[in-house]
Amino acid sequence: MTKYKDNGFMASDKEYLTFVLELLREVRGISYKKMMGEYILYKDGIIFGGIYDNRFLIKKTDSLKDSGLKEQIPYPSAKPMLLVDSEDPDDIKELVNKAMKK
């Protein structure tokens, strides 16, 4: 069950993590680390995104500037990231690979 933190934001739940990991099944080298109720996502040991408030966000890079993805703030005082709204593993693989090019 998702609980609200003191700041009004929700912690991400394990079920959503499982959903995102399934979407990432076509991408090799994926791992994650739980931090403060959220999940940081890595490809080959390098951070490329995360799950914040049950939202799959990817780092905003120059290679993704024309992706059409909407900017979102993962948490207060953080830099904007991009909301992944596709459920197509091939699209997501392409996004992750582009994000890794910076």
BASE-98113 format. One record per residue: x, y negated, z negated of N, C-alpha, C, O, CB in turn; residue number from 1; chain. Coordinates in pm, 1 decimal. Glycine has a CB too. Layout:
N
X | Y | Z | X | Y | Z | X | Y | Z | X | Y | Z | X | Y | Z | NUM | A
...
// end
This chain:
102
84.0 | 118.6 | 0.0 | 0.0 | 0.0 | 0.0 | 88.0 | -124.3 | 0.0 | 185.3 | -132.4 | -75.0 | -95.3 | -0.2 | -121.7 | 1 | A
54.5 | -217.7 | 81.8 | 129.7 | -342.9 | 90.2 | 90.4 | -433.8 | -25.4 | -27.9 | -455.6 | -51.5 | 105.0 | -413.6 | 226.0 | 2 | A
190.0 | -485.7 | -93.1 | 165.0 | -575.5 | -205.9 | 215.8 | -714.2 | -171.8 | 312.1 | -729.3 | -96.7 | 232.3 | -523.2 | -335.3 | 3 | A
151.4 | -814.4 | -226.6 | 197.2 | -950.7 | -206.7 | 307.8 | -982.2 | -305.3 | 299.9 | -950.0 | -423.8 | 81.5 | -1050.2 | -221.6 | 4 | A
410.5 | -1045.9 | -253.2 | 519.1 | -1092.9 | -338.9 | 477.0 | -1223.8 | -404.0 | 373.2 | -1280.4 | -369.8 | 651.0 | -1111.1 | -258.2 | 5 | A
556.1 | -1270.5 | -496.0 | 527.0 | -1396.4 | -565.6 | 516.9 | -1515.1 | -469.9 | 444.5 | -1610.7 | -498.0 | 634.3 | -1424.2 | -669.7 | 6 | A
588.1 | -1510.4 | -357.6 | 587.5 | -1623.2 | -264.4 | 471.7 | -1617.8 | -165.4 | 463.3 | -1703.0 | -77.0 | 717.6 | -1627.7 | -188.9 | 7 | A
382.4 | -1520.0 | -178.0 | 267.0 | -1510.4 | -90.2 | 289.5 | -1424.0 | 32.1 | 193.9 | -1394.7 | 103.9 | 226.8 | -1645.3 | -47.2 | 8 | A
412.6 | -1382.1 | 58.5 | 440.3 | -1295.6 | 171.6 | 424.6 | -1150.1 | 129.8 | 442.9 | -1115.5 | 13.1 | 581.4 | -1321.5 | 227.1 | 9 | A
391.3 | -1067.2 | 224.3 | 373.8 | -925.4 | 196.2 | 505.1 | -851.8 | 217.4 | 585.8 | -890.1 | 302.2 | 263.3 | -865.5 | 284.9 | 10 | A
525.9 | -746.8 | 140.8 | 636.9 | -656.3 | 167.6 | 592.4 | -560.8 | 277.6 | 475.3 | -523.7 | 284.6 | 680.8 | -578.4 | 38.2 | 11 | A
684.7 | -521.8 | 362.3 | 652.1 | -427.0 | 468.6 | 639.0 | -287.3 | 410.2 | 704.9 | -253.3 | 311.9 | 759.6 | -429.4 | 579.9 | 12 | A
553.4 | -206.9 | 471.6 | 534.3 | -71.9 | 418.4 | 603.9 | 33.0 | 504.7 | 635.3 | 9.9 | 621.4 | 385.4 | -40.0 | 408.0 | 13 | A
626.4 | 146.9 | 444.2 | 699.1 | 257.9 | 508.1 | 625.8 | 307.8 | 633.2 | 689.9 | 350.6 | 729.2 | 717.6 | 374.4 | 408.2 | 14 | A
493.7 | 302.5 | 632.8 | 417.0 | 347.7 | 748.6 | 446.6 | 260.9 | 871.5 | 457.2 | 311.8 | 983.1 | 266.6 | 345.4 | 717.0 | 15 | A
459.6 | 130.0 | 850.0 | 491.6 | 41.9 | 962.7 | 634.5 | 66.8 | 1010.5 | 661.2 | 63.5 | 1130.6 | 473.4 | -106.5 | 922.9 | 16 | A
725.4 | 91.4 | 918.2 | 862.6 | 126.2 | 956.1 | 861.4 | 250.6 | 1044.9 | 927.5 | 253.4 | 1148.7 | 950.6 | 150.0 | 829.9 | 17 | A
787.6 | 352.0 | 1005.0 | 778.8 | 475.1 | 1083.2 | 725.1 | 446.7 | 1223.4 | 774.6 | 502.1 | 1321.5 | 689.3 | 577.7 | 1011.8 | 18 | A
624.5 | 360.8 | 1232.4 | 567.3 | 321.3 | 1361.2 | 672.9 | 254.9 | 1449.1 | 686.0 | 289.3 | 1566.6 | 448.1 | 226.1 | 1340.4 | 19 | A
748.1 | 160.4 | 1393.8 | 850.6 | 88.8 | 1470.6 | 962.4 | 184.3 | 1512.0 | 1010.4 | 177.3 | 1625.1 | 908.4 | -28.8 | 1388.2 | 20 | A
1003.9 | 272.1 | 1423.1 | 1109.0 | 367.7 | 1458.1 | 1063.7 | 458.0 | 1572.7 | 1145.1 | 496.1 | 1656.8 | 1147.7 | 452.6 | 1335.5 | 21 | A
937.0 | 492.0 | 1577.0 | 883.6 | 570.0 | 1689.5 | 891.0 | 487.9 | 1818.4 | 923.6 | 542.1 | 1924.0 | 736.8 | 613.7 | 1661.4 | 22 | A
861.2 | 359.0 | 1810.9 | 872.8 | 272.7 | 1928.7 | 1017.7 | 262.3 | 1977.1 | 1042.8 | 242.0 | 2095.9 | 818.1 | 133.1 | 1897.4 | 23 | A
1111.3 | 276.0 | 1885.4 | 1254.2 | 266.0 | 1916.9 | 1316.4 | 399.4 | 1955.6 | 1438.7 | 410.0 | 1965.9 | 1328.3 | 209.0 | 1799.1 | 24 | A
1234.2 | 500.9 | 1977.0 | 1285.7 | 636.1 | 2001.5 | 1375.3 | 646.7 | 2125.9 | 1458.1 | 737.3 | 2134.1 | 1170.0 | 731.8 | 2015.6 | 25 | A
1359.9 | 556.6 | 2221.0 | 1440.7 | 560.1 | 2343.6 | 1576.0 | 489.8 | 2326.9 | 1659.6 | 493.3 | 2417.2 | 1363.5 | 495.5 | 2458.1 | 26 | A
1597.0 | 426.6 | 2212.1 | 1720.3 | 350.1 | 2188.3 | 1813.3 | 433.7 | 2100.0 | 1775.6 | 474.6 | 1990.2 | 1689.0 | 211.0 | 2121.0 | 27 | A
1932.2 | 458.0 | 2147.8 | 2030.0 | 534.9 | 2069.2 | 2096.4 | 445.7 | 1964.7 | 2109.6 | 324.8 | 1983.3 | 2137.4 | 597.7 | 2161.7 | 28 | A
2137.8 | 508.2 | 1854.5 | 2216.0 | 438.2 | 1753.4 | 2136.0 | 350.7 | 1658.7 | 2191.0 | 257.8 | 1599.5 | 2316.8 | 355.6 | 1819.7 | 29 | A
2005.8 | 378.6 | 1643.2 | 1920.8 | 297.3 | 1555.2 | 1931.7 | 345.9 | 1411.2 | 1927.2 | 465.8 | 1383.8 | 1773.4 | 301.8 | 1602.1 | 30 | A
1946.0 | 251.2 | 1320.8 | 1940.7 | 279.1 | 1177.1 | 1873.9 | 160.0 | 1109.3 | 1850.3 | 56.6 | 1171.9 | 2084.6 | 305.5 | 1117.6 | 31 | A
1844.2 | 175.7 | 982.0 | 1779.8 | 67.5 | 908.0 | 1825.0 | 69.5 | 763.5 | 1877.9 | 168.8 | 713.5 | 1626.7 | 78.7 | 916.3 | 32 | A
1802.6 | -43.1 | 698.3 | 1833.2 | -55.5 | 556.2 | 1720.8 | -134.8 | 491.8 | 1680.2 | -239.2 | 542.8 | 1972.4 | -124.2 | 532.7 | 33 | A
1671.4 | -85.7 | 380.9 | 1566.8 | -157.5 | 308.8 | 1632.1 | -265.9 | 223.2 | 1727.5 | -240.7 | 149.6 | 1481.7 | -60.1 | 220.7 | 34 | A
1577.5 | -388.3 | 235.1 | 1628.4 | -500.1 | 156.0 | 1512.2 | -585.4 | 108.8 | 1439.2 | -642.1 | 190.1 | 1728.7 | -585.0 | 237.7 | 35 | A
1495.1 | -594.5 | -19.9 | 1396.4 | -682.6 | -81.3 | 1255.4 | -663.9 | -23.4 | 1184.8 | -762.0 | 0.1 | 1439.6 | -826.5 | -64.4 | 36 | A
1214.9 | -540.0 | -0.6 | 1080.9 | -510.8 | 47.7 | 1065.9 | -516.8 | 197.8 | 956.7 | -493.7 | 249.8 | 985.7 | -603.9 | -13.1 | 37 | A
1173.4 | -547.3 | 268.9 | 1170.6 | -554.4 | 414.8 | 1273.6 | -455.8 | 469.0 | 1344.2 | -391.1 | 391.6 | 1199.4 | -700.1 | 465.8 | 38 | A
1282.6 | -444.2 | 601.1 | 1374.9 | -350.4 | 663.5 | 1459.1 | -422.7 | 768.6 | 1405.8 | -489.5 | 857.2 | 1298.1 | -232.1 | 727.1 | 39 | A
1590.4 | -408.6 | 757.5 | 1683.1 | -464.2 | 854.6 | 1713.1 | -352.8 | 955.2 | 1741.1 | -239.4 | 916.1 | 1815.3 | -518.6 | 785.6 | 40 | A
1707.2 | -385.0 | 1084.0 | 1728.6 | -286.2 | 1189.4 | 1865.4 | -306.1 | 1254.2 | 1907.0 | -418.6 | 1281.9 | 1617.3 | -295.2 | 1295.5 | 41 | A
1934.2 | -194.4 | 1277.6 | 2067.9 | -195.0 | 1334.7 | 2072.5 | -106.6 | 1459.5 | 2001.0 | -6.9 | 1469.6 | 2171.2 | -147.4 | 1230.8 | 42 | A
2157.2 | -145.1 | 1552.8 | 2193.7 | -58.5 | 1664.8 | 2345.0 | -45.8 | 1660.9 | 2417.7 | -144.8 | 1669.6 | 2142.9 | -115.7 | 1804.3 | 43 | A
2390.3 | 76.5 | 1647.6 | 2534.7 | 102.8 | 1638.2 | 2599.8 | 16.6 | 1530.2 | 2711.0 | -33.1 | 1548.3 | 2602.9 | 77.1 | 1773.7 | 44 | A
2530.7 | -0.8 | 1418.8 | 2584.4 | -73.7 | 1304.4 | 2573.7 | -224.7 | 1312.2 | 2620.4 | -294.1 | 1221.8 | 2724.6 | -38.2 | 1287.0 | 45 | A
2513.4 | -277.5 | 1418.0 | 2499.9 | -422.5 | 1435.3 | 2353.2 | -460.9 | 1422.1 | 2266.6 | -399.2 | 1484.1 | 2556.6 | -468.3 | 1573.2 | 46 | A
2325.4 | -562.6 | 1341.5 | 2187.5 | -607.5 | 1321.1 | 2131.0 | -664.2 | 1451.0 | 2193.9 | -747.8 | 1515.9 | 2180.4 | -713.5 | 1208.6 | 47 | A
2012.0 | -617.8 | 1487.9 | 1944.6 | -673.3 | 1605.3 | 1804.3 | -722.4 | 1571.9 | 1742.0 | -790.4 | 1653.4 | 1937.7 | -569.3 | 1716.1 | 48 | A
1754.4 | -689.4 | 1454.7 | 1619.1 | -730.9 | 1419.7 | 1580.1 | -680.0 | 1282.3 | 1664.0 | -640.7 | 1201.2 | 1519.7 | -681.5 | 1523.7 | 49 | A
1449.5 | -682.2 | 1259.2 | 1400.9 | -635.2 | 1130.8 | 1250.0 | -627.3 | 1128.4 | 1180.8 | -666.2 | 1222.6 | 1449.5 | -725.0 | 1020.2 | 50 | A
1202.1 | -575.8 | 1017.9 | 1058.5 | -568.4 | 992.3 | 1032.0 | -657.6 | 872.6 | 1083.2 | -634.4 | 763.1 | 1009.7 | -419.6 | 966.7 | 51 | A
951.5 | -759.9 | 895.3 | 919.6 | -859.3 | 793.5 | 768.9 | -875.2 | 788.1 | 706.1 | -904.9 | 889.8 | 989.3 | -995.7 | 822.9 | 52 | A
710.7 | -856.0 | 672.2 | 565.2 | -868.4 | 656.1 | 491.6 | -784.2 | 760.9 | 393.3 | -828.9 | 820.0 | 522.1 | -1016.6 | 667.0 | 53 | A
540.4 | -662.2 | 782.8 | 483.5 | -570.5 | 882.4 | 478.1 | -632.3 | 1022.3 | 382.6 | -612.6 | 1097.4 | 343.6 | -528.2 | 840.0 | 54 | A
583.7 | -707.8 | 1054.8 | 602.1 | -761.8 | 1189.4 | 737.9 | -716.1 | 1238.7 | 837.0 | -727.6 | 1166.5 | 590.6 | -918.4 | 1191.6 | 55 | A
744.0 | -664.5 | 1360.1 | 867.7 | -621.6 | 1422.3 | 928.0 | -743.1 | 1492.2 | 876.1 | -789.7 | 1593.6 | 843.9 | -503.0 | 1522.5 | 56 | A
1038.6 | -794.1 | 1436.6 | 1104.4 | -912.7 | 1489.9 | 1244.0 | -876.6 | 1539.2 | 1311.7 | -790.3 | 1483.2 | 1111.7 | -1024.1 | 1383.1 | 57 | A
1284.8 | -944.8 | 1645.2 | 1415.6 | -921.8 | 1704.0 | 1490.4 | -1056.2 | 1706.6 | 1429.3 | -1162.3 | 1719.6 | 1403.2 | -859.7 | 1848.5 | 58 | A
1622.7 | -1049.1 | 1694.1 | 1702.3 | -1171.6 | 1692.2 | 1681.6 | -1251.5 | 1819.6 | 1669.5 | -1196.0 | 1928.9 | 1850.6 | -1139.1 | 1674.2 | 59 | A
1677.8 | -1380.6 | 1803.5 | 1664.0 | -1472.2 | 1916.3 | 1803.6 | -1494.7 | 1974.5 | 1891.1 | -1551.3 | 1909.0 | 1597.0 | -1608.5 | 1872.6 | 60 | A
1822.7 | -1449.8 | 2097.5 | 1952.0 | -1464.1 | 2164.1 | 1931.7 | -1531.2 | 2299.9 | 1820.1 | -1536.0 | 2351.7 | 2021.5 | -1325.7 | 2180.9 | 61 | A
2040.2 | -1582.8 | 2356.6 | 2032.6 | -1645.2 | 2489.4 | 1979.3 | -1548.0 | 2593.9 | 1906.8 | -1587.8 | 2685.1 | 2170.2 | -1696.7 | 2532.0 | 62 | A
2015.2 | -1421.0 | 2580.5 | 1972.2 | -1321.6 | 2678.8 | 1822.5 | -1293.7 | 2672.3 | 1767.6 | -1232.2 | 2763.8 | 2048.4 | -1192.9 | 2658.3 | 63 | A
1755.4 | -1337.6 | 2566.1 | 1610.6 | -1317.0 | 2552.1 | 1530.5 | -1445.9 | 2568.3 | 1409.9 | -1447.0 | 2544.0 | 1580.2 | -1256.0 | 2417.0 | 64 | A
1596.5 | -1554.5 | 2609.4 | 1527.3 | -1683.7 | 2614.4 | 1411.2 | -1686.5 | 2713.5 | 1317.8 | -1764.6 | 2695.4 | 1625.2 | -1792.2 | 2649.9 | 65 | A
1414.6 | -1604.3 | 2816.5 | 1306.0 | -1599.4 | 2914.2 | 1216.6 | -1477.3 | 2895.9 | 1146.2 | -1437.4 | 2988.7 | 1362.5 | -1600.2 | 3054.2 | 66 | A
1219.0 | -1418.2 | 2777.8 | 1144.1 | -1293.8 | 2753.2 | 993.7 | -1316.0 | 2736.8 | 915.1 | -1222.4 | 2752.2 | 1197.9 | -1225.6 | 2629.4 | 67 | A
953.6 | -1438.7 | 2705.9 | 812.4 | -1466.7 | 2682.8 | 763.6 | -1428.1 | 2543.9 | 644.6 | -1439.4 | 2514.4 | 730.7 | -1395.6 | 2784.6 | 68 | A
854.5 | -1382.6 | 2458.8 | 816.1 | -1345.7 | 2321.9 | 796.6 | -1470.4 | 2236.2 | 865.0 | -1571.1 | 2254.5 | 922.8 | -1253.8 | 2258.4 | 69 | A
703.6 | -1462.3 | 2143.8 | 673.5 | -1575.5 | 2055.7 | 770.8 | -1580.9 | 1939.6 | 811.3 | -1478.5 | 1884.4 | 530.0 | -1566.4 | 2003.2 | 70 | A
807.5 | -1704.2 | 1903.9 | 893.9 | -1723.9 | 1786.7 | 813.9 | -1704.9 | 1658.6 | 696.9 | -1742.1 | 1650.6 | 958.5 | -1864.5 | 1788.9 | 71 | A
878.7 | -1646.8 | 1559.4 | 820.6 | -1628.8 | 1427.2 | 931.4 | -1652.7 | 1324.7 | 1048.8 | -1628.0 | 1352.3 | 756.9 | -1485.5 | 1410.9 | 72 | A
894.0 | -1700.0 | 1209.1 | 987.7 | -1715.5 | 1098.0 | 972.2 | -1591.6 | 1008.9 | 863.3 | -1565.7 | 957.7 | 961.1 | -1850.2 | 1016.8 | 73 | A
1079.7 | -1515.4 | 990.2 | 1067.1 | -1393.1 | 910.4 | 1037.5 | -1419.1 | 762.0 | 963.7 | -1343.8 | 698.4 | 1193.8 | -1312.5 | 922.3 | 74 | A
1095.7 | -1525.8 | 708.7 | 1075.6 | -1564.6 | 568.7 | 1117.0 | -1710.9 | 556.1 | 1189.0 | -1761.9 | 641.9 | 1158.3 | -1472.1 | 469.3 | 75 | A
1073.0 | -1778.5 | 451.3 | 1107.8 | -1921.0 | 436.6 | 1259.1 | -1944.0 | 444.1 | 1337.3 | -1867.5 | 387.8 | 1053.9 | -1974.9 | 303.3 | 76 | A
1297.5 | -2046.8 | 512.0 | 1436.0 | -2092.9 | 531.1 | 1516.2 | -2006.6 | 629.7 | 1635.9 | -2029.9 | 647.3 | 1507.3 | -2095.3 | 397.5 | 77 | A
1454.0 | -1909.5 | 693.1 | 1524.0 | -1825.5 | 791.2 | 1516.8 | -1889.0 | 929.6 | 1428.9 | -1970.4 | 957.8 | 1463.8 | -1682.9 | 794.3 | 78 | A
1610.0 | -1850.3 | 1014.7 | 1606.8 | -1893.2 | 1154.0 | 1493.6 | -1820.1 | 1225.7 | 1459.0 | -1707.9 | 1188.6 | 1743.4 | -1866.5 | 1224.0 | 79 | A
1436.1 | -1882.3 | 1327.6 | 1329.6 | -1814.8 | 1403.3 | 1380.7 | -1687.0 | 1470.0 | 1496.0 | -1677.9 | 1512.2 | 1271.5 | -1909.6 | 1509.6 | 80 | A
1292.2 | -1590.5 | 1477.9 | 1317.9 | -1465.4 | 1549.5 | 1205.8 | -1448.9 | 1652.1 | 1117.9 | -1534.4 | 1662.6 | 1325.3 | -1341.1 | 1450.4 | 81 | A
1209.0 | -1341.5 | 1725.8 | 1107.8 | -1317.8 | 1829.2 | 1020.5 | -1198.8 | 1790.4 | 1071.0 | -1094.4 | 1749.2 | 1174.6 | -1293.2 | 1966.9 | 82 | A
890.7 | -1215.6 | 1803.7 | 794.5 | -1111.4 | 1770.0 | 783.7 | -1012.9 | 1885.1 | 750.7 | -1051.2 | 1997.4 | 656.5 | -1172.2 | 1737.3 | 83 | A
811.3 | -886.6 | 1857.6 | 796.6 | -781.8 | 1957.9 | 650.7 | -739.2 | 1956.8 | 600.9 | -686.4 | 1857.3 | 892.9 | -659.9 | 1930.0 | 84 | A
582.5 | -762.9 | 2068.9 | 439.5 | -731.1 | 2073.9 | 408.6 | -615.0 | 2168.2 | 292.0 | -581.8 | 2189.4 | 360.8 | -853.4 | 2116.6 | 85 | A
511.2 | -553.9 | 2224.2 | 492.7 | -439.0 | 2313.4 | 489.7 | -310.3 | 2231.8 | 552.6 | -300.6 | 2126.5 | 605.4 | -432.9 | 2420.1 | 86 | A
416.9 | -213.4 | 2281.1 | 419.3 | -79.9 | 2222.1 | 473.3 | 21.1 | 2322.6 | 451.4 | 141.4 | 2308.2 | 278.6 | -38.7 | 2174.7 | 87 | A
543.6 | -27.7 | 2424.0 | 603.3 | 56.4 | 2526.9 | 751.2 | 78.5 | 2492.3 | 829.9 | -16.0 | 2495.5 | 587.5 | -8.4 | 2668.8 | 88 | A
789.4 | 203.2 | 2459.2 | 928.9 | 229.7 | 2421.2 | 1031.7 | 186.6 | 2525.5 | 1142.8 | 147.8 | 2489.7 | 945.9 | 375.7 | 2394.1 | 89 | A
996.3 | 192.9 | 2654.0 | 1091.1 | 149.7 | 2757.5 | 1110.6 | -2.3 | 2754.5 | 1222.9 | -50.7 | 2769.2 | 1042.0 | 193.9 | 2896.8 | 90 | A
1001.9 | -77.3 | 2735.6 | 1012.2 | -223.2 | 2721.8 | 1096.8 | -259.4 | 2600.7 | 1181.0 | -349.0 | 2607.0 | 872.2 | -287.1 | 2709.7 | 91 | A
1074.0 | -189.9 | 2491.6 | 1145.8 | -218.9 | 2367.0 | 1294.2 | -186.6 | 2381.9 | 1379.6 | -259.9 | 2332.0 | 1085.3 | -138.9 | 2249.5 | 92 | A
1324.4 | -76.9 | 2450.3 | 1464.7 | -42.8 | 2475.9 | 1533.2 | -156.0 | 2552.3 | 1645.7 | -194.0 | 2519.8 | 1475.3 | 90.0 | 2555.3 | 93 | A
1466.0 | -209.0 | 2652.8 | 1520.7 | -319.5 | 2731.5 | 1542.6 | -444.0 | 2644.8 | 1645.3 | -510.7 | 2656.8 | 1427.0 | -352.7 | 2848.6 | 94 | A
1445.9 | -475.2 | 2557.5 | 1459.1 | -591.2 | 2468.5 | 1578.7 | -575.7 | 2374.7 | 1656.6 | -669.3 | 2356.5 | 1330.6 | -610.7 | 2386.5 | 95 | A
1592.6 | -458.1 | 2315.9 | 1702.8 | -435.0 | 2222.7 | 1836.9 | -446.2 | 2296.7 | 1930.5 | -509.1 | 2247.3 | 1689.1 | -295.5 | 2155.0 | 96 | A
1844.9 | -386.4 | 2412.1 | 1969.8 | -395.4 | 2489.6 | 2003.1 | -539.1 | 2527.4 | 2119.5 | -578.7 | 2522.6 | 1959.9 | -310.2 | 2616.1 | 97 | A
1902.9 | -617.5 | 2564.9 | 1925.9 | -758.9 | 2594.8 | 1970.6 | -835.0 | 2469.9 | 2061.5 | -917.7 | 2476.7 | 1798.6 | -822.6 | 2652.7 | 98 | A
1907.3 | -807.4 | 2356.7 | 1944.2 | -874.4 | 2231.8 | 2088.4 | -844.4 | 2192.8 | 2156.5 | -929.2 | 2135.2 | 1850.1 | -831.9 | 2119.3 | 99 | A
2133.8 | -726.3 | 2223.5 | 2270.3 | -689.0 | 2187.5 | 2374.0 | -758.6 | 2276.0 | 2491.3 | -766.1 | 2239.4 | 2287.2 | -538.0 | 2197.2 | 100 | A
2331.6 | -809.5 | 2392.1 | 2423.7 | -881.6 | 2480.7 | 2449.5 | -1023.1 | 2432.5 | 2550.7 | -1083.6 | 2468.0 | 2368.8 | -885.1 | 2622.3 | 101 | A
2359.3 | -1075.8 | 2352.6 | 2364.9 | -1209.9 | 2296.5 | 2359.8 | -1309.1 | 2407.0 | 2363.2 | -1429.6 | 2381.9 | 2489.6 | -1230.5 | 2212.1 | 102 | A
// end
